[in-house]
Amino acid sequence: MLRVDGVDEVKAAALLFARADRATQAAIRKETAKFAPELKRAAMRHATDPVSRKVAASGKTTVTAKGMRAVFGASGTHGKAKLSELAGPWEFGGNRQRKETYMSRRKGRSMKVTRRTQMQIPAKTPDGRFLYPAVADVTPEMVARWVRAIAKAVTE
């Protein structure tokens, strides 16, 4: 969530938006919705591997009265795995040393198998790999357009 603490211009714009009439707010939301797909394009630019590209391509943005909401990886699959299960580990990394033990059958015999099933997931990082950098790239332009749309709608 974008906070407006410490930025007086954005605080003033948020205050103007909150006090504007419904028609003005609708015009501002329409202007914001025109720029919303840019977040998905930025995520696609930052995605480097097939899984991250699929997660970035699944993004959906909606603009409501409370702001803009972007959802990535909520639906779809990559092979047999759901994107909702892969999005987090692919963005922030996973425990690559985690071992999983399961029963396997070979030639009619059961045996216990232990494997590192998450070695293909990237190493952990708190900064994100493709979605967080995309949001960081797009946010200044999005806020500037939002402020301009508020100023335009309020002055007309």
N, C-alpha and C positions, 0 to 999 in steps of 0.2 A: 504494500500500500504506500502510495506517495504521501508524504507528510508535508505540510506547508509551514511548519515551524521555522522561524528565522528568516523567511523570505517575505518581505513586506509586500512586494508587488503581487505575488501569488496569493497572499492572504487577502489583499484588497480585491483581487479578481474573484476569489471564492466567496467573499462577502457580497459582491455585486451579483454573482450568479444566484446565491441563495435568496436575494431580495428581488430578483427579476420576476416578471410575470410569466405565466405558463407558455405563452407564445414565444417569448424571448428564450426561455430555457429550451424549448423544443428546437428552435433555430440553432442554438449552441450545440445541442446534442447531435443534430444533423451534420454540423461542421466537424464535430469530433469523430463521428462515424465514418466520414470520408477518409480520415487518416488512420483509422483502426487497423486496416489490413497491412499497413506498413510494419507492424509488430511481427506478423507472421512472415513477411518477406525478410525481415532482419534475422529472425530465428533460422530461416532456411539458409541465409548467408553464413551463419555461425556453425551450422550443423556440418560435421565432417564425415561421419560414418553412416551406414545405412539405417541403423536403429534411430540415431538422433534425427536424421532427415525425415523418417517416418513420423516421429513424435512431433517435430516442427510442422510437418505438413498437416497434421491432424488438428492444428490450432483453430479455435473459434473465438472471435471477439464479439462482445455485445456492449452496446452503450445504453445505459439506463439513467434514471434520474439520480442515482447515487454515484455514478461514475462509469468508467469503462472496466469491463471484466474480460480477462483472457484466460482460456482453459486449453491446455495442451495435454495430449495423451489420454484423454478421458474415454475415447472409444477407438476401436480398431485393434488389429492384431499384427504381430510380426512373427510369422511362422505359427507355432501353437501358443505362443505367449501373448497375453493381453498387453497392450501399450500402457494401460494404467499401472501395471506391475513393473514395467521396464522404465518408465519415464523418470522416476526418482533415482534409481540406481545409475541410470545413464547420465543424468544431470549432475549428481553429487558423488557418484562412485559407490562402491560397495566393499564388503569384507571379502577380499580376494582369497584369503587363507581359510575361509569357512569350509568345513568338511561336512559332507552329507553321506549318510550311510543308508543303504536300501538293500532289499533282497532282489537278486537277479537269478534268472533261470538259464541254464546252459546245458544242452544235451540231456534234458530231463532232470537235472540236479539243481537244487537251490543253493545259492551261496550268498554270503554277505559281502557287499561291495562298498568301499569307502572312496569317495572322489571329492576333489575340489571343484564343485560345480559352478563357481562364480569367478573363475579365473579370466573369463572373457570380459567381465565388467571392468571399466576403468578404475584406477585408484581413487581414493576419497579426496574430495576437495570441498571446502565450504563456499567457494565463490561461484560454483556452477560452471558448466562447460559451454552451453549454447543458448539457453533461455535467459539466464541472468545477464550475460553480456549483451544480448539483443535488447532486453529491457533498458539496460544502461545506455545503449546507443540511441534508442528511440525516445526516451523520456524527455530530454530537453526540448526537442522539436515538438513533441506532442503538447507539452505544457505551454510552449510559446504560441502554438496554434490555438490552444484553448483560451489563452488570455486574449489573443487577437480577436477571436470569435466573440468573447464576452464584451470586449470594448466596442466592437462593431455593432453588436446587437443592442447594447445599452445606449450608444450614442445616436442610433437611428430612430 
